[in-house]
């Protein structure tokens, strides 16, 4: 163990026809192919680090996900 700060990053790849059923709202970044089912809202790509528009989009999305994860 050290006192050095760490950064974590998680990538979850799923097929486009897989979706969650615990909430009507969900979003994703499309890596390949097309969103044929329309189950996911497309997450916008940030223009810069800490892009204010991306952060504003992320806040309610994160709250929705926490409501599903921690219910």
RODO-2510 file (C-alpha; in nm, 4 decimals, decimal comma):
residues 71
     n   res          X          Y          Z
     1     x     0,0000     0,0000     0,0000
     2     x     0,1114     0,3506    -0,0693
     3     x    -0,0267     0,6991    -0,0227
     4     x     0,0011     0,7645    -0,3965
     5     x    -0,3244     0,8700    -0,5576
     6     x    -0,4793     0,6242    -0,8002
     7     x    -0,7246     0,6559    -1,0858
     8     x    -0,9660     0,3815    -1,1839
     9     x    -1,1347     0,3338    -1,5181
    10     x    -1,4058     0,0828    -1,6089
    11     x    -1,5263    -0,0187    -1,9535
    12     x    -1,8337    -0,2380    -1,9839
    13     x    -1,8936    -0,3715    -2,3317
    14     x    -2,2377    -0,5189    -2,4010
    15     x    -2,4244    -0,6208    -2,7122
    16     x    -2,6578    -0,3566    -2,8531
    17     x    -2,9674    -0,5641    -2,7823
    18     x    -2,8895    -0,6012    -2,4104
    19     x    -3,0555    -0,3523    -2,1780
    20     x    -3,1478    -0,3116    -1,8140
    21     x    -3,5027    -0,3516    -1,6919
    22     x    -3,4779    -0,1731    -1,3551
    23     x    -3,5181     0,1726    -1,5100
    24     x    -3,6656     0,3261    -1,8231
    25     x    -3,3694     0,5617    -1,8594
    26     x    -3,0212     0,4469    -1,9572
    27     x    -2,7379     0,5843    -2,1657
    28     x    -2,4289     0,4524    -2,3379
    29     x    -2,1421     0,5472    -2,5646
    30     x    -2,1745     0,3632    -2,8922
    31     x    -1,8363     0,2103    -2,9754
    32     x    -1,9308     0,0165    -3,2867
    33     x    -2,2392    -0,0511    -3,4949
    34     x    -2,5822     0,1062    -3,4524
    35     x    -2,8303     0,1477    -3,1684
    36     x    -3,1067    -0,0496    -3,3394
    37     x    -3,3251    -0,0980    -3,0306
    38     x    -3,3238     0,2644    -2,9134
    39     x    -3,2974     0,1513    -2,5493
    40     x    -3,0012     0,3810    -2,4780
    41     x    -2,9705     0,7564    -2,4927
    42     x    -2,6483     0,8408    -2,6757
    43     x    -2,3876     0,9957    -2,4437
    44     x    -2,2287     1,3029    -2,6038
    45     x    -1,8524     1,3119    -2,6489
    46     x    -1,6891     1,5842    -2,4344
    47     x    -1,5207     1,8599    -2,6363
    48     x    -1,2523     1,9206    -2,3708
    49     x    -1,1412     1,7916    -2,0330
    50     x    -1,4089     1,8780    -1,7766
    51     x    -1,6378     2,0057    -2,0528
    52     x    -1,9206     2,1913    -1,8697
    53     x    -2,1893     2,0531    -2,1043
    54     x    -2,0647     1,6951    -2,0569
    55     x    -2,0532     1,7393    -1,6802
    56     x    -2,4065     1,8798    -1,6794
    57     x    -2,5233     1,5786    -1,8827
    58     x    -2,3382     1,3340    -1,6564
    59     x    -2,4888     1,4512    -1,3241
    60     x    -2,8503     1,3347    -1,3774
    61     x    -2,7337     1,0222    -1,5634
    62     x    -2,5149     0,9299    -1,2678
    63     x    -2,8032     0,9915    -1,0245
    64     x    -3,0297     0,7612    -1,2304
    65     x    -2,7649     0,4873    -1,2307
    66     x    -2,7065     0,5156    -0,8559
    67     x    -3,0809     0,4812    -0,7973
    68     x    -3,0681     0,1501    -0,9854
    69     x    -2,7382     0,0224    -0,8424
    70     x    -2,8138     0,1069    -0,4777
    71     x    -3,1851     0,0328    -0,4477
***
